[in-house]
């Protein structure tokens, strides 16, 4: 059995209470802090759900969380990943499904920000590799502002194999690449598609790039070579959303 993790901050703890409280083993609140309305609501919900609340010296909470806890944290069971094949089965009958594939995205803050964007935009699923990719850690949940429970996340052994299965299910695979002629807003996304975002330093790996059906780029000026992967993902995801909203209005 995996050991518990610590998530911290008002939004992640509050969100988990609302969406999957069974993951919470115990809530820690800093001793002597002045409770604001959000903290009061969290503690009231914890009592309602009979979750143990423990007042904890601030220095101990600082050690548990790295000092960025906003006075509250929780000991939780690790997040449950979705089964990729189960996700695929559910998406086969969907029109304009959108899957996000993260290839070698290792920074937890970037991963958390991407999850938050994906949740806000209604992305159907996120696929990550078991190796050379950030798992869903407490830092990721903090960066996602409590949205990690809103998007199914699947861990796979091999990204290229997952791409092949998506292709067999009539998904187009679109890779974000710095050096290609087609700009992201020139592409029609009104289809089942999987958007592939590469890692912070290396981008999309060569084999994964080869398996993409289409490559798109974000235009760059002033000798800027690339954007942060979380920023790039936001731009591309919301172009897909914009196109699909526009189509539905016509």
N, C-alpha and C positions, 0 to 999 in steps of 0.2 A: 504494500500500500504506500502511495506517495505521501510525503510529509506535508503538514499544513504550511501555507504561505501567509504572509502578512500583506493585506492591502490597506491603504491609508488615504486619508482625505475624505472630506464630507461627501462629495459627489459619488466616488466609487462605492463607499460604504452604503450610502442611501440608496443608490441604484441597485446594489446587490440585495438589500433588504426587500426591495419591491419586486425584483425579478427572479431571484433564485436564493432565497434566504436559507435553504437547506445546506448551502455551502458554508454558511457562517458557523464557526464553532464558539467563538467568544468575541465580544467587542471590548476594546480598551479605550478609556477616555482619560485624558490628562487630568491629574489631580489638581484642583484649585483653579481651573480655568472658568471663565465666565461663559455660560452657555448662551449661544445665539439661538434664533428660532429654528434654524436647520438642525443644529445639534440636539435641541430639545425634541424635535420631531423624530430624529433617529433613535434617541433613547426611549421615547414613548413607544415606537414601533418594536424595538427590541424587547421591551417588557411585554407588549401585546403578544409577541411570538415566543415568549419565554426563552429568550436568548440571554445567556449569562453576560452581564456587563461588569467590568472590573475597572475601578479607578486605579490609575497607574502613575507613578512619579514621571514628570515630564522628561527627565534625563533617561529613564528607561525606555520611554516611548521614542525618544530621539534615537537611541541605539537600535531599536527594532525597525525604524523606518528611514533612517538617514536624516531625521530632523525636518521632514516636510509633510507632517501628518495633519496639520490644522487642528490638532487636539484630539483626533479620533482615528482609530485603526481597528482592524478586525483580523482575527486568525481564521483562515478559510481553507477549505479543501481546494486542490487544484481544479481549474476549469476542465470540463469534459469536452473533448474534441468531438466533432461530428465525424461519422464514417463517410468517406468520400463516395463510395458506391451508393450509399443510401441517399446522399444529396443528389447524385446524378439521376437516380431513379425519380426523385421528386421534381427535378427540373426538366425532364424530358418532355413533359406535356405543357410546359410554360412557354408563352410567347414573349420574346424580347427579354429572356433571362440574362442576367449579368453576373459573371463570376470574376473575382479578382484573384490573380495568381501572383504571389510575391516570391521572386527568385533571388535568394541570397540577401534578403533584407534583414540585417542583423542588429540594427540599433533599436532598442525597445521603445524609445521615445518616438521615433519615426513610425514604428509598427502601431503604437497606440494611437497616434494621430491619424494614420490611415484607417484604422478600425472606426474611429469616430466619424470620419468622412463617409466611409462605406455605410455605416448605420444611418446617417442623416440622409444619404442619397438613395437608400433602399436597395443596396447591393444584395444579391441573393446568397452569396457565399464567398468566403475567402479560403484560398488554398495555400498552404506553406509546406516547406520541406522539413523533414525531421532533423536534418543536418544542415549546418551552415545557414540557419535562419533563426531568428529570435522566436522562442516559444512564448506563450501567453504567461508572462510573469506578473508579479505585483507592480513592477514599474510600467509594464505595458497597460495594465488595468488602470493605473493612475493616469497615464497619458491619454487613455481613451475616454477619460471623464465618465467612467461607469457604463460605457456602451458595449463592452466586450461580450456581454450576454445577448446582445441584440442581433448579431450576425453569426450564422453558423461558421465555424472555423474548422477546417479539416487539415490534418497533418498527413502527408504522404511520403513514402520512401523515395519516390522518383518523380520529379516534376514532369519530365518528358513523357513518362507513361501516363500520368494524369491527363496531359494534353491530348494524347492519342485517344483516350477514352472520351474526352470531351468532343473531339472531332467526330468520333463514331456516333455521338448523340447530336450531331448537326450543330455544333458550336463552331463559330469562326474564332480563330486565335489571333489576337491583335497585340503586338509587342510595342512597347514604348522604347524608342531607340534614338539616341542623339543625332546620329549621322544617317539620315535617310531623306529622300526627296519629298515624300508625302507628308504634309503637315496635318496635325491631328484634327483640325476643323474641316479638312477636305474629305474626310472619311465618313461614309454613311454607317451608323451604328444600329440601324433599325433591324436587328436580327439577334438571335441568341449569340452572345459573344463572351469570350474570356479575355480580359485585359491583363497583360503580363507586365509587371514592373520589376526592374532589376535592382540590385543592391546598391548601396551608397557609393562604393568605390569602383566596382567592376561592371555594373550594369547587368544586362541579361547575359547569361552564360552562352557560349557559342552553340551548344547543342540545342538549348531551348530556343535561341534566336532562329536557328535553322528550321525548327518545327512550327514557327509562327506562320500564319497565312498572310498576314499584312503587318508591315512595320510603319509606325507613325512617329513624328517628332514634334517637339514644341519649338517654335522659332526662337532663336537667341540673338541678342544684339549686344553691342559694347564689349565684345570679347568675353562675354560670360559663357562658359562651356556647358554648364548644366545647372539644374535646380535640385534642391533637396528632394528626395524621393517622395516624401509626404506631400510636398507642394505640387509636384508633378502629378501625383495620383489624384489630388483634388481637382486640378485643371481638367484632366482627361475624363474623370468620372462625371464631372458636372457638364462637360460637353455632351456626353452620352445622354445624361438626364435632359439637357436642353433640347436636343434633337428629338427625343421621344415625346416630350411635352408638346413641342411644336407640331409633330406629326399627328398627335391625338386631337389637336385643335382644328386641323384642316378637314 
